[in-house]
Amino acid sequence: MADNEPFALSDAASPNGAKTAMLSPAAGSAPAAAPPKPSAPPAPLSEISFESGSIVTTEGSVAAVFLIKRSQPLRGRARVQWVATSGTADAGIDFASSAAGSVEFADGQAQRAIYVPLRNDLLKEGDETFTVTLKSPQNARLGAIASAEATIRDDD
């Protein structure tokens, strides 16, 4: 056997004095290491998205309500931030000026709501829109509908 093989032949004396060849681990060889265990694939993440890409509300409503859903798996807590941005509706005039925040899903929870306070400006000006966008998910990823547009029907 060659020197780089893990076993080598050696002579050993038997009790009656006869020599026999024995196979023993070669000097300096380490026992064979177990093959590395394959790493477990990362646990799948749930997706967080709006239930719909658009909602319709009226100017006289207290708030525009956006439903957010979380897909399976629902293990552990998940969190997502959101922010409302002006369209034809202006922040501070038609809806709350600091409309932003975060939503946390509890273990097993599949649905939450965002409430963006509305302001009635008492002017007859037609329908207006603004957008709410989801961002920076934690323990989840964003789903297909990460932003939703609100249409505020003017009811003056």
VMD Tcl script that builds the backbone (N, CA, C; Angstrom):
set m [mol new atoms 468]
animate dup $m
set s [atomselect $m all]
$s set {name element resname resid chain x y z} {
  {N N MET 1 A 0.833 -1.183 0.000}
  {CA C MET 1 A 0.000 0.000 0.000}
  {C C MET 1 A 0.873 1.241 0.000}
  {N N ALA 2 A 0.405 2.298 -0.576}
  {CA C ALA 2 A 1.163 3.541 -0.648}
  {C C ALA 2 A 1.086 4.278 0.665}
  {N N ASP 3 A 2.026 5.226 0.868}
  {CA C ASP 3 A 2.071 5.964 2.128}
  {C C ASP 3 A 0.857 6.853 2.337}
  {N N ASN 4 A 0.192 7.275 1.290}
  {CA C ASN 4 A -0.939 8.181 1.455}
  {C C ASN 4 A -2.260 7.454 1.680}
  {N N GLU 5 A -2.218 6.136 1.764}
  {CA C GLU 5 A -3.444 5.376 2.013}
  {C C GLU 5 A -3.679 5.311 3.507}
  {N N PRO 6 A -4.948 5.234 3.933}
  {CA C PRO 6 A -5.244 5.287 5.355}
  {C C PRO 6 A -4.852 4.031 6.130}
  {N N PHE 7 A -4.558 2.925 5.495}
  {CA C PHE 7 A -4.189 1.705 6.204}
  {C C PHE 7 A -2.848 1.214 5.690}
  {N N ALA 8 A -2.078 0.564 6.569}
  {CA C ALA 8 A -0.770 0.028 6.175}
  {C C ALA 8 A -0.637 -1.387 6.707}
  {N N LEU 9 A 0.167 -2.191 6.025}
  {CA C LEU 9 A 0.435 -3.553 6.474}
  {C C LEU 9 A 1.513 -3.511 7.543}
  {N N SER 10 A 1.360 -4.321 8.566}
  {CA C SER 10 A 2.409 -4.439 9.573}
  {C C SER 10 A 2.526 -5.907 9.965}
  {N N ASP 11 A 3.702 -6.261 10.450}
  {CA C ASP 11 A 3.914 -7.633 10.898}
  {C C ASP 11 A 3.585 -7.707 12.369}
  {N N ALA 12 A 2.922 -8.759 12.758}
  {CA C ALA 12 A 2.628 -8.982 14.171}
  {C C ALA 12 A 2.962 -10.421 14.487}
  {N N ALA 13 A 3.439 -10.651 15.667}
  {CA C ALA 13 A 3.777 -12.019 16.070}
  {C C ALA 13 A 2.566 -12.642 16.719}
  {N N SER 14 A 2.302 -13.893 16.340}
  {CA C SER 14 A 1.206 -14.623 16.965}
  {C C SER 14 A 1.746 -15.282 18.222}
  {N N PRO 15 A 0.895 -15.806 19.087}
  {CA C PRO 15 A 1.367 -16.429 20.327}
  {C C PRO 15 A 2.371 -17.566 20.067}
  {N N ASN 16 A 2.295 -18.249 18.923}
  {CA C ASN 16 A 3.225 -19.348 18.672}
  {C C ASN 16 A 4.491 -18.880 17.980}
  {N N GLY 17 A 4.667 -17.534 17.823}
  {CA C GLY 17 A 5.879 -17.000 17.236}
  {C C GLY 17 A 5.819 -16.807 15.732}
  {N N ALA 18 A 4.768 -17.260 15.071}
  {CA C ALA 18 A 4.658 -17.084 13.629}
  {C C ALA 18 A 4.260 -15.645 13.345}
  {N N LYS 19 A 4.798 -15.126 12.272}
  {CA C LYS 19 A 4.463 -13.753 11.892}
  {C C LYS 19 A 3.267 -13.776 10.955}
  {N N THR 20 A 2.360 -12.831 11.163}
  {CA C THR 20 A 1.214 -12.682 10.275}
  {C C THR 20 A 1.107 -11.221 9.885}
  {N N ALA 21 A 0.579 -10.983 8.740}
  {CA C ALA 21 A 0.376 -9.612 8.276}
  {C C ALA 21 A -0.963 -9.119 8.807}
  {N N MET 22 A -0.948 -7.891 9.322}
  {CA C MET 22 A -2.182 -7.302 9.838}
  {C C MET 22 A -2.398 -5.957 9.170}
  {N N LEU 23 A -3.636 -5.608 8.994}
  {CA C LEU 23 A -4.004 -4.320 8.416}
  {C C LEU 23 A -4.348 -3.393 9.572}
  {N N SER 24 A -3.662 -2.260 9.668}
  {CA C SER 24 A -3.930 -1.309 10.741}
  {C C SER 24 A -3.908 0.094 10.165}
  {N N PRO 25 A -4.502 1.067 10.873}
  {CA C PRO 25 A -4.479 2.436 10.364}
  {C C PRO 25 A -3.051 2.909 10.205}
  {N N ALA 26 A -2.784 3.609 9.110}
  {CA C ALA 26 A -1.453 4.142 8.859}
  {C C ALA 26 A -1.149 5.231 9.858}
  {N N ALA 27 A 0.117 5.400 10.184}
  {CA C ALA 27 A 0.518 6.418 11.138}
  {C C ALA 27 A 0.130 7.799 10.598}
  {N N GLY 28 A -0.415 8.631 11.468}
  {CA C GLY 28 A -0.755 9.998 11.085}
  {C C GLY 28 A -2.056 10.128 10.315}
  {N N SER 29 A -2.739 9.020 10.066}
  {CA C SER 29 A -4.005 9.160 9.338}
  {C C SER 29 A -5.127 9.381 10.332}
  {N N ALA 30 A -6.039 10.235 9.983}
  {CA C ALA 30 A -7.186 10.536 10.850}
  {C C ALA 30 A -8.353 9.665 10.429}
  {N N PRO 31 A -9.241 9.389 11.363}
  {CA C PRO 31 A -10.419 8.623 10.979}
  {C C PRO 31 A -11.205 9.384 9.917}
  {N N ALA 32 A -11.884 8.655 9.071}
  {CA C ALA 32 A -12.659 9.279 8.000}
  {C C ALA 32 A -13.731 10.173 8.609}
  {N N ALA 33 A -13.816 11.415 8.131}
  {CA C ALA 33 A -14.819 12.362 8.633}
  {C C ALA 33 A -16.173 12.032 8.022}
  {N N ALA 34 A -17.218 12.251 8.815}
  {CA C ALA 34 A -18.568 12.041 8.313}
  {C C ALA 34 A -18.843 13.094 7.243}
  {N N PRO 35 A -19.600 12.736 6.221}
  {CA C PRO 35 A -19.893 13.739 5.194}
  {C C PRO 35 A -20.663 14.894 5.822}
  {N N PRO 36 A -20.443 16.119 5.359}
  {CA C PRO 36 A -21.149 17.263 5.944}
  {C C PRO 36 A -22.655 17.118 5.734}
  {N N LYS 37 A -23.367 17.512 6.769}
  {CA C LYS 37 A -24.833 17.464 6.668}
  {C C LYS 37 A -25.286 18.601 5.772}
  {N N PRO 38 A -26.220 18.342 4.875}
  {CA C PRO 38 A -26.705 19.453 4.045}
  {C C PRO 38 A -27.420 20.459 4.937}
  {N N SER 39 A -27.163 21.728 4.694}
  {CA C SER 39 A -27.819 22.744 5.507}
  {C C SER 39 A -29.305 22.768 5.157}
  {N N ALA 40 A -30.102 23.006 6.179}
  {CA C ALA 40 A -31.551 23.046 5.969}
  {C C ALA 40 A -31.892 24.278 5.141}
  {N N PRO 41 A -32.808 24.136 4.197}
  {CA C PRO 41 A -33.196 25.312 3.425}
  {C C PRO 41 A -33.855 26.327 4.349}
  {N N PRO 42 A -33.710 27.604 4.053}
  {CA C PRO 42 A -34.334 28.602 4.916}
  {C C PRO 42 A -35.848 28.414 4.933}
  {N N ALA 43 A -36.420 28.705 6.086}
  {CA C ALA 43 A -37.870 28.587 6.208}
  {C C ALA 43 A -38.532 29.554 5.235}
  {N N PRO 44 A -39.600 29.133 4.584}
  {CA C PRO 44 A -40.267 30.044 3.646}
  {C C PRO 44 A -40.851 31.240 4.390}
  {N N LEU 45 A -40.803 32.376 3.743}
  {CA C LEU 45 A -41.361 33.598 4.322}
  {C C LEU 45 A -42.768 33.832 3.803}
  {N N SER 46 A -43.609 34.372 4.658}
  {CA C SER 46 A -44.937 34.746 4.199}
  {C C SER 46 A -44.824 36.035 3.391}
  {N N GLU 47 A -45.850 36.307 2.607}
  {CA C GLU 47 A -45.901 37.532 1.816}
  {C C GLU 47 A -46.945 38.454 2.415}
  {N N ILE 48 A -46.612 39.731 2.432}
  {CA C ILE 48 A -47.548 40.749 2.919}
  {C C ILE 48 A -47.885 41.651 1.744}
  {N N SER 49 A -49.182 41.817 1.504}
  {CA C SER 49 A -49.617 42.678 0.409}
  {C C SER 49 A -51.010 43.219 0.700}
  {N N PHE 50 A -51.395 44.215 -0.083}
  {CA C PHE 50 A -52.754 44.732 0.049}
  {C C PHE 50 A -53.719 43.713 -0.521}
  {N N GLU 51 A -54.915 43.690 0.031}
  {CA C GLU 51 A -55.953 42.807 -0.487}
  {C C GLU 51 A -56.366 43.230 -1.892}
  {N N SER 52 A -56.339 44.552 -2.130}
  {CA C SER 52 A -56.719 45.102 -3.430}
  {C C SER 52 A -55.792 46.260 -3.758}
  {N N GLY 53 A -55.578 46.494 -5.022}
  {CA C GLY 53 A -54.732 47.599 -5.465}
  {C C GLY 53 A -55.424 48.943 -5.434}
  {N N SER 54 A -56.720 48.956 -5.103}
  {CA C SER 54 A -57.434 50.233 -5.026}
  {C C SER 54 A -58.623 50.115 -4.084}
  {N N ILE 55 A -58.938 51.237 -3.457}
  {CA C ILE 55 A -60.138 51.330 -2.620}
  {C C ILE 55 A -60.855 52.621 -2.984}
  {N N VAL 56 A -62.130 52.681 -2.647}
  {CA C VAL 56 A -62.928 53.896 -2.865}
  {C C VAL 56 A -63.587 54.236 -1.539}
  {N N THR 57 A -63.498 55.511 -1.168}
  {CA C THR 57 A -64.124 55.998 0.052}
  {C C THR 57 A -64.741 57.363 -0.243}
  {N N THR 58 A -65.362 57.960 0.741}
  {CA C THR 58 A -65.951 59.295 0.542}
  {C C THR 58 A -65.242 60.306 1.422}
  {N N GLU 59 A -65.319 61.543 1.023}
  {CA C GLU 59 A -64.668 62.616 1.757}
  {C C GLU 59 A -65.245 62.756 3.172}
  {N N GLY 60 A -66.486 62.392 3.343}
  {CA C GLY 60 A -67.119 62.481 4.655}
  {C C GLY 60 A -66.758 61.332 5.586}
  {N N SER 61 A -66.051 60.329 5.115}
  {CA C SER 61 A -65.629 59.206 5.958}
  {C C SER 61 A -64.544 59.665 6.931}
  {N N VAL 62 A -64.458 58.984 8.034}
  {CA C VAL 62 A -63.437 59.296 9.031}
  {C C VAL 62 A -62.051 58.903 8.539}
  {N N ALA 63 A -61.969 57.742 7.850}
  {CA C ALA 63 A -60.665 57.251 7.395}
  {C C ALA 63 A -60.825 56.393 6.147}
  {N N ALA 64 A -59.746 56.320 5.392}
  {CA C ALA 64 A -59.661 55.355 4.283}
  {C C ALA 64 A -59.083 54.081 4.893}
  {N N VAL 65 A -59.729 52.954 4.649}
  {CA C VAL 65 A -59.317 51.693 5.266}
  {C C VAL 65 A -58.718 50.780 4.195}
  {N N PHE 66 A -57.464 50.391 4.420}
  {CA C PHE 66 A -56.750 49.491 3.517}
  {C C PHE 66 A -56.558 48.156 4.225}
  {N N LEU 67 A -57.005 47.067 3.619}
  {CA C LEU 67 A -56.803 45.744 4.203}
  {C C LEU 67 A -55.491 45.167 3.697}
  {N N ILE 68 A -54.723 44.635 4.638}
  {CA C ILE 68 A -53.437 44.010 4.320}
  {C C ILE 68 A -53.548 42.546 4.690}
  {N N LYS 69 A -53.067 41.686 3.801}
  {CA C LYS 69 A -53.125 40.248 4.080}
  {C C LYS 69 A -51.722 39.677 4.152}
  {N N ARG 70 A -51.613 38.602 4.910}
  {CA C ARG 70 A -50.357 37.863 5.068}
  {C C ARG 70 A -50.622 36.432 4.638}
  {N N SER 71 A -49.789 35.935 3.724}
  {CA C SER 71 A -49.971 34.572 3.226}
  {C C SER 71 A -49.282 33.564 4.144}
  {N N GLN 72 A -49.569 32.283 3.931}
  {CA C GLN 72 A -48.921 31.207 4.665}
  {C C GLN 72 A -47.439 31.212 4.354}
  {N N PRO 73 A -46.572 30.828 5.229}
  {CA C PRO 73 A -46.817 30.355 6.587}
  {C C PRO 73 A -47.019 31.536 7.546}
  {N N LEU 74 A -47.844 31.325 8.534}
  {CA C LEU 74 A -48.184 32.386 9.475}
  {C C LEU 74 A -47.434 32.228 10.800}
  {N N ARG 75 A -46.285 31.545 10.764}
  {CA C ARG 75 A -45.497 31.310 11.979}
  {C C ARG 75 A -44.725 32.569 12.364}
  {N N GLY 76 A -44.737 32.853 13.640}
  {CA C GLY 76 A -43.982 33.984 14.155}
  {C C GLY 76 A -44.624 35.320 13.832}
  {N N ARG 77 A -43.955 36.345 14.288}
  {CA C ARG 77 A -44.433 37.711 14.045}
  {C C ARG 77 A -43.844 38.229 12.746}
  {N N ALA 78 A -44.569 39.117 12.095}
  {CA C ALA 78 A -44.084 39.787 10.886}
  {C C ALA 78 A -44.499 41.246 10.990}
  {N N ARG 79 A -43.714 42.096 10.364}
  {CA C ARG 79 A -43.974 43.536 10.454}
  {C C ARG 79 A -43.699 44.163 9.101}
  {N N VAL 80 A -44.446 45.210 8.789}
  {CA C VAL 80 A -44.219 45.964 7.557}
  {C C VAL 80 A -44.506 47.442 7.832}
  {N N GLN 81 A -43.733 48.302 7.215}
  {CA C GLN 81 A -43.956 49.742 7.328}
  {C C GLN 81 A -44.800 50.201 6.149}
  {N N TRP 82 A -45.471 51.336 6.322}
  {CA C TRP 82 A -46.280 51.892 5.241}
  {C C TRP 82 A -46.186 53.411 5.267}
  {N N VAL 83 A -46.436 54.000 4.106}
  {CA C VAL 83 A -46.434 55.453 3.991}
  {C C VAL 83 A -47.455 55.864 2.935}
  {N N ALA 84 A -48.186 56.931 3.223}
  {CA C ALA 84 A -49.158 57.480 2.268}
  {C C ALA 84 A -48.522 58.674 1.567}
  {N N THR 85 A -48.719 58.748 0.258}
  {CA C THR 85 A -48.173 59.860 -0.520}
  {C C THR 85 A -49.280 60.524 -1.333}
  {N N SER 86 A -49.119 61.810 -1.517}
  {CA C SER 86 A -50.116 62.592 -2.247}
  {C C SER 86 A -50.192 62.164 -3.706}
  {N N GLY 87 A -51.396 62.270 -4.223}
  {CA C GLY 87 A -51.656 62.161 -5.651}
  {C C GLY 87 A -52.345 63.471 -5.989}
  {N N THR 88 A -53.597 63.373 -6.415}
  {CA C THR 88 A -54.379 64.598 -6.576}
  {C C THR 88 A -54.937 65.047 -5.231}
  {N N ALA 89 A -54.983 64.132 -4.252}
  {CA C ALA 89 A -55.343 64.485 -2.875}
  {C C ALA 89 A -54.061 64.908 -2.164}
  {N N ASP 90 A -54.134 65.971 -1.407}
  {CA C ASP 90 A -52.943 66.506 -0.751}
  {C C ASP 90 A -52.870 66.112 0.717}
  {N N ALA 91 A -51.667 65.669 1.135}
  {CA C ALA 91 A -51.428 65.374 2.549}
  {C C ALA 91 A -51.584 66.659 3.349}
  {N N GLY 92 A -52.260 66.566 4.466}
  {CA C GLY 92 A -52.494 67.736 5.311}
  {C C GLY 92 A -53.748 68.504 4.956}
  {N N ILE 93 A -54.255 68.308 3.733}
  {CA C ILE 93 A -55.490 68.981 3.321}
  {C C ILE 93 A -56.613 67.959 3.163}
  {N N ASP 94 A -56.345 66.888 2.417}
  {CA C ASP 94 A -57.377 65.882 2.150}
  {C C ASP 94 A -57.237 64.630 3.021}
  {N N PHE 95 A -56.028 64.359 3.480}
  {CA C PHE 95 A -55.793 63.238 4.405}
  {C C PHE 95 A -54.685 63.642 5.367}
  {N N ALA 96 A -54.505 62.887 6.431}
  {CA C ALA 96 A -53.550 63.243 7.482}
  {C C ALA 96 A -52.160 63.515 6.919}
  {N N SER 97 A -51.532 64.576 7.435}
  {CA C SER 97 A -50.220 64.978 6.905}
  {C C SER 97 A -49.104 64.006 7.263}
  {N N SER 98 A -49.224 63.311 8.360}
  {CA C SER 98 A -48.173 62.369 8.770}
  {C C SER 98 A -48.689 60.930 8.653}
  {N N ALA 99 A -49.277 60.620 7.521}
  {CA C ALA 99 A -49.873 59.296 7.334}
  {C C ALA 99 A -48.780 58.287 6.993}
  {N N ALA 100 A -48.262 57.648 8.040}
  {CA C ALA 100 A -47.239 56.609 7.908}
  {C C ALA 100 A -47.246 55.814 9.201}
  {N N GLY 101 A -46.676 54.645 9.155}
  {CA C GLY 101 A -46.602 53.831 10.357}
  {C C GLY 101 A -46.136 52.431 10.041}
  {N N SER 102 A -46.454 51.523 10.938}
  {CA C SER 102 A -46.116 50.120 10.723}
  {C C SER 102 A -47.266 49.254 11.217}
  {N N VAL 103 A -47.306 48.060 10.679}
  {CA C VAL 103 A -48.329 47.083 11.048}
  {C C VAL 103 A -47.601 45.814 11.451}
  {N N GLU 104 A -47.984 45.247 12.589}
  {CA C GLU 104 A -47.373 44.002 13.040}
  {C C GLU 104 A -48.417 42.894 13.049}
  {N N PHE 105 A -48.042 41.767 12.478}
  {CA C PHE 105 A -48.886 40.582 12.476}
  {C C PHE 105 A -48.431 39.673 13.602}
  {N N ALA 106 A -49.366 39.224 14.431}
  {CA C ALA 106 A -49.050 38.273 15.492}
  {C C ALA 106 A -48.900 36.875 14.891}
  {N N ASP 107 A -48.332 35.978 15.649}
  {CA C ASP 107 A -48.201 34.590 15.221}
  {C C ASP 107 A -49.584 34.059 14.830}
  {N N GLY 108 A -49.729 33.573 13.620}
  {CA C GLY 108 A -50.995 33.024 13.147}
  {C C GLY 108 A -51.952 34.037 12.542}
  {N N GLN 109 A -51.647 35.311 12.622}
  {CA C GLN 109 A -52.556 36.346 12.124}
  {C C GLN 109 A -52.386 36.543 10.622}
  {N N ALA 110 A -53.501 36.603 9.899}
  {CA C ALA 110 A -53.465 36.669 8.433}
  {C C ALA 110 A -53.939 37.995 7.862}
  {N N GLN 111 A -54.558 38.871 8.661}
  {CA C GLN 111 A -55.102 40.107 8.095}
  {C C GLN 111 A -55.031 41.235 9.106}
  {N N ARG 112 A -54.731 42.424 8.612}
  {CA C ARG 112 A -54.720 43.646 9.411}
  {C C ARG 112 A -55.287 44.765 8.553}
  {N N ALA 113 A -55.504 45.922 9.166}
  {CA C ALA 113 A -56.015 47.081 8.429}
  {C C ALA 113 A -55.187 48.307 8.757}
  {N N ILE 114 A -55.059 49.174 7.770}
  {CA C ILE 114 A -54.428 50.483 7.941}
  {C C ILE 114 A -55.540 51.516 7.817}
  {N N TYR 115 A -55.551 52.483 8.728}
  {CA C TYR 115 A -56.536 53.559 8.709}
  {C C TYR 115 A -55.816 54.876 8.450}
  {N N VAL 116 A -56.130 55.509 7.322}
  {CA C VAL 116 A -55.552 56.815 7.004}
  {C C VAL 116 A -56.651 57.849 7.232}
  {N N PRO 117 A -56.488 58.704 8.259}
  {CA C PRO 117 A -57.515 59.702 8.554}
  {C C PRO 117 A -57.739 60.658 7.382}
  {N N LEU 118 A -59.009 60.934 7.108}
  {CA C LEU 118 A -59.382 61.845 6.024}
  {C C LEU 118 A -59.835 63.177 6.609}
  {N N ARG 119 A -59.737 64.207 5.795}
  {CA C ARG 119 A -60.194 65.538 6.180}
  {C C ARG 119 A -61.200 66.017 5.147}
  {N N ASN 120 A -62.293 66.531 5.605}
  {CA C ASN 120 A -63.307 67.073 4.713}
  {C C ASN 120 A -63.032 68.561 4.541}
  {N N ASP 121 A -62.637 68.945 3.342}
  {CA C ASP 121 A -62.290 70.347 3.100}
  {C C ASP 121 A -63.498 71.217 2.743}
  {N N LEU 122 A -64.681 70.617 2.639}
  {CA C LEU 122 A -65.930 71.320 2.360}
  {C C LEU 122 A -65.937 72.060 1.028}
  {N N LEU 123 A -65.023 71.718 0.152}
  {CA C LEU 123 A -64.989 72.309 -1.185}
  {C C LEU 123 A -65.478 71.293 -2.195}
  {N N LYS 124 A -66.222 71.755 -3.178}
  {CA C LYS 124 A -66.660 70.870 -4.250}
  {C C LYS 124 A -65.557 70.867 -5.298}
  {N N GLU 125 A -64.803 69.772 -5.342}
  {CA C GLU 125 A -63.650 69.743 -6.240}
  {C C GLU 125 A -63.494 68.446 -7.016}
  {N N GLY 126 A -64.392 67.517 -6.887}
  {CA C GLY 126 A -64.293 66.260 -7.610}
  {C C GLY 126 A -63.491 65.212 -6.848}
  {N N ASP 127 A -63.383 64.038 -7.434}
  {CA C ASP 127 A -62.668 62.929 -6.801}
  {C C ASP 127 A -61.165 63.194 -6.792}
  {N N GLU 128 A -60.513 62.713 -5.729}
  {CA C GLU 128 A -59.071 62.865 -5.593}
  {C C GLU 128 A -58.472 61.528 -5.161}
  {N N THR 129 A -57.160 61.359 -5.379}
  {CA C THR 129 A -56.504 60.094 -5.050}
  {C C THR 129 A -55.211 60.315 -4.263}
  {N N PHE 130 A -54.842 59.290 -3.500}
  {CA C PHE 130 A -53.519 59.201 -2.877}
  {C C PHE 130 A -53.148 57.725 -2.820}
  {N N THR 131 A -51.878 57.458 -2.563}
  {CA C THR 131 A -51.363 56.084 -2.585}
  {C C THR 131 A -50.738 55.720 -1.252}
  {N N VAL 132 A -50.939 54.477 -0.834}
  {CA C VAL 132 A -50.256 53.932 0.342}
  {C C VAL 132 A -49.345 52.821 -0.155}
  {N N THR 133 A -48.083 52.874 0.282}
  {CA C THR 133 A -47.083 51.911 -0.156}
  {C C THR 133 A -46.513 51.161 1.040}
  {N N LEU 134 A -46.383 49.839 0.899}
  {CA C LEU 134 A -45.759 48.999 1.922}
  {C C LEU 134 A -44.260 48.964 1.658}
  {N N LYS 135 A -43.462 48.910 2.750}
  {CA C LYS 135 A -42.017 48.844 2.586}
  {C C LYS 135 A -41.374 48.216 3.818}
  {N N SER 136 A -40.118 47.844 3.680}
  {CA C SER 136 A -39.269 47.325 4.761}
  {C C SER 136 A -39.915 46.201 5.574}
  {N N PRO 137 A -40.316 45.108 4.927}
  {CA C PRO 137 A -40.904 44.006 5.703}
  {C C PRO 137 A -39.861 43.326 6.595}
  {N N GLN 138 A -40.309 42.816 7.733}
  {CA C GLN 138 A -39.449 42.060 8.649}
  {C C GLN 138 A -40.092 40.701 8.860}
  {N N ASN 139 A -39.318 39.636 8.697}
  {CA C ASN 139 A -39.787 38.247 8.804}
  {C C ASN 139 A -40.860 37.946 7.770}
  {N N ALA 140 A -40.838 38.638 6.673}
  {CA C ALA 140 A -41.785 38.450 5.573}
  {C C ALA 140 A -41.181 39.112 4.344}
  {N N ARG 141 A -41.868 39.004 3.249}
  {CA C ARG 141 A -41.469 39.722 2.037}
  {C C ARG 141 A -42.712 40.378 1.458}
  {N N LEU 142 A -42.501 41.359 0.602}
  {CA C LEU 142 A -43.637 42.043 -0.004}
  {C C LEU 142 A -44.256 41.152 -1.066}
  {N N GLY 143 A -45.567 41.160 -1.123}
  {CA C GLY 143 A -46.297 40.391 -2.115}
  {C C GLY 143 A -46.511 41.186 -3.387}
  {N N ALA 144 A -47.403 40.695 -4.226}
  {CA C ALA 144 A -47.632 41.272 -5.550}
  {C C ALA 144 A -48.230 42.682 -5.493}
  {N N ILE 145 A -49.056 42.959 -4.492}
  {CA C ILE 145 A -49.709 44.278 -4.421}
  {C C ILE 145 A -49.100 45.053 -3.248}
  {N N ALA 146 A -47.995 45.745 -3.497}
  {CA C ALA 146 A -47.286 46.464 -2.443}
  {C C ALA 146 A -47.712 47.923 -2.342}
  {N N SER 147 A -48.561 48.384 -3.245}
  {CA C SER 147 A -49.111 49.736 -3.113}
  {C C SER 147 A -50.570 49.712 -3.551}
  {N N ALA 148 A -51.330 50.602 -2.944}
  {CA C ALA 148 A -52.766 50.677 -3.243}
  {C C ALA 148 A -53.169 52.144 -3.338}
  {N N GLU 149 A -54.049 52.429 -4.259}
  {CA C GLU 149 A -54.524 53.798 -4.465}
  {C C GLU 149 A -55.912 53.959 -3.856}
  {N N ALA 150 A -56.076 55.048 -3.132}
  {CA C ALA 150 A -57.381 55.391 -2.568}
  {C C ALA 150 A -58.006 56.480 -3.396}
  {N N THR 151 A -59.245 56.295 -3.784}
  {CA C THR 151 A -60.020 57.339 -4.452}
  {C C THR 151 A -60.982 57.909 -3.420}
  {N N ILE 152 A -60.904 59.208 -3.216}
  {CA C ILE 152 A -61.815 59.890 -2.293}
  {C C ILE 152 A -62.893 60.547 -3.122}
  {N N ARG 153 A -64.119 60.044 -3.012}
  {CA C ARG 153 A -65.257 60.631 -3.727}
  {C C ARG 153 A -65.684 61.897 -2.992}
  {N N ASP 154 A -65.755 62.985 -3.721}
  {CA C ASP 154 A -66.168 64.256 -3.125}
  {C C ASP 154 A -67.681 64.196 -2.910}
  {N N ASP 155 A -68.083 64.310 -1.648}
  {CA C ASP 155 A -69.525 64.256 -1.340}
  {C C ASP 155 A -70.062 65.592 -0.855}
  {N N ASP 156 A -69.386 66.722 -1.200}
  {CA C ASP 156 A -69.852 68.056 -0.818}
  {C C ASP 156 A -70.979 68.497 -1.741}
}
mol reanalyze $m
mol bondsrecalc $m
mol representation Tube
mol addrep $m
